[in-house]
Amino acid sequence: MLSWEQSPSMALMPRERAWVEVNLSAIAHNVQQICRLLSNQTALMAVVKADAYGHGATTVAQTALQAGATWLGVATIPEGIELREAGIHAPVLVLGANHTPEQIRAIAHWKLQPTLCTPRQALIFAEVLAERPQSDPLPVHLKLDTGMSRLGTAWQEAAAFAQLVQRLPHLKLASVYSHLATAEDPDQTIARQQQQRFETAIAQIRACGIHPPCLHLANSGGTLSDPTFHYDLVRVGLAIYGLYPAAHLGATAKLKTALQVKARVTQVKTIAAGTGVSYGHRFVADREMCLAVVAIGYADGVPRNLSNSMEVLVRGQRVAQIGAVTMDQIMLDVSTVPDLQEGEVVTLLGQDGNQSISADDWAATLGTISWEILCGFKHRLPRIAIGQALSDSVSRRYEG
Ligand SMILES: *Cc1c(COP(=O)(O)O)cnc(C)c1O
């Protein structure tokens, strides 16, 4: 058998111990599938916060824009700056709250668009932006709290908030938005109540003669569950990465997961019955066993709570991970895999042959959500883009 240095397919892979593979064709496919659910009046914002949920913000942003998204959403100013430094000119909404003069100057300098959550925040923005009176007014997005109890002004106070922003110099009202707390719940009672409150707030804003040019409410759950949540813009994260917010939303669009996590076998050995494996000997072999050491661990984002309760794909077979997950390495029972070689690649998340393991599987074992799994992979794992690369014409387009 060829070692990985010699094998032609392995030669296409970087010689990393472990990595995250990001399929850009899947991202493009998911964006197109989501766009298909939207009317011509609704735009798509690709939410690329947290390094595009671990997929790599710039490559995902470029791919999503090419495939039909027209907005980008980030949580923080540095995340927005990263997109600008990559030459991306699409509108970028900063979803988090920012108040300090340094933050406000950075937002204006990098042409990011801020979320305003309170009247006080609007006043600070107007004051800091008065330093540059010659510039165009800054587009701002008003956040209403309709039931999430996170950021935003209480929906009952929306009209006064909008009037204040309308009056302030240097600010231009770009949108009014809110965020759903239970969009993926099959029981839509709470989401409907939030929607009612949102619409009441918008009606009150309009009654003051203010007509927000854009309204938005839906995350992935809202986007997949009901077109009445769509308004002028949908803010989609999870679904772009190919995961469903809940199983019952799987029928709406055919999504493909974009992320795979792979690592190399670094040693293969036989252990005798009765041998303990890894820290604490939380696994003891009940028979002679062939064991593989794989170069990935919790410092890469493999949750230690998966110890002894995860499977890994090896040559298209599911094998058990055994013993405690350590910082840099895990062990597998590969007794069913003949003649496994050092350097072979195993798949922790993703597909191999007709087997696959998803972030939803890990989330179910851990009692968490797929969002947290995706965001958990550390930067020690290089992100390797596979699938469709951007054409020259497209990359030029975003270089302005
Ligand atoms: C993260 C976020 C989203 C995207 O949520 P998904 O469930 O991943 O689609 C949308 N809107 C806001 C305000 C967010 O913070």
The ligand as an SDF file (V2000), in Angstrom:
LIG
                    3D

 15 15  0  0  0  0  0  0  0  0999 V2000
  -26.5830   34.4690   14.5480 C   0  0  0  0  0  0  0  0  0  0  0  0
  -27.7500   35.2900   14.1340 C   0  0  0  0  0  0  0  0  0  0  0  0
  -28.5170   34.9160   13.0270 C   0  0  0  0  0  0  0  0  0  0  0  0
  -28.3170   33.6120   12.2740 C   0  0  0  0  0  0  0  0  0  0  0  0
  -28.8930   32.5600   13.0240 O   0  0  0  0  0  0  0  0  0  0  0  0
  -29.0360   31.0630   12.4320 P   0  0  0  0  0  0  0  0  0  0  0  0
  -29.9580   30.3980   13.3680 O   0  0  0  0  0  0  0  0  0  0  0  0
  -27.6690   30.4810   12.4610 O   0  0  0  0  0  0  0  0  0  0  0  0
  -29.5610   31.2110   11.0560 O   0  0  0  0  0  0  0  0  0  0  0  0
  -29.5120   35.7820   12.6200 C   0  0  0  0  0  0  0  0  0  0  0  0
  -29.7530   36.9350   13.2870 N   0  0  0  0  0  0  0  0  0  0  0  0
  -29.0470   37.3100   14.3680 C   0  0  0  0  0  0  0  0  0  0  0  0
  -29.3730   38.5830   15.0630 C   0  0  0  0  0  0  0  0  0  0  0  0
  -28.0420   36.4940   14.8430 C   0  0  0  0  0  0  0  0  0  0  0  0
  -27.3500   36.8500   15.9350 O   0  0  0  0  0  0  0  0  0  0  0  0
  1  2  1  0
  2  3  1  0
  2 14  2  0
  3  4  1  0
  3 10  2  0
  4  5  1  0
  5  6  1  0
  6  7  2  0
  6  8  1  0
  6  9  1  0
 10 11  1  0
 11 12  2  0
 12 13  1  0
 12 14  1  0
 14 15  1  0
M  END
$$$$
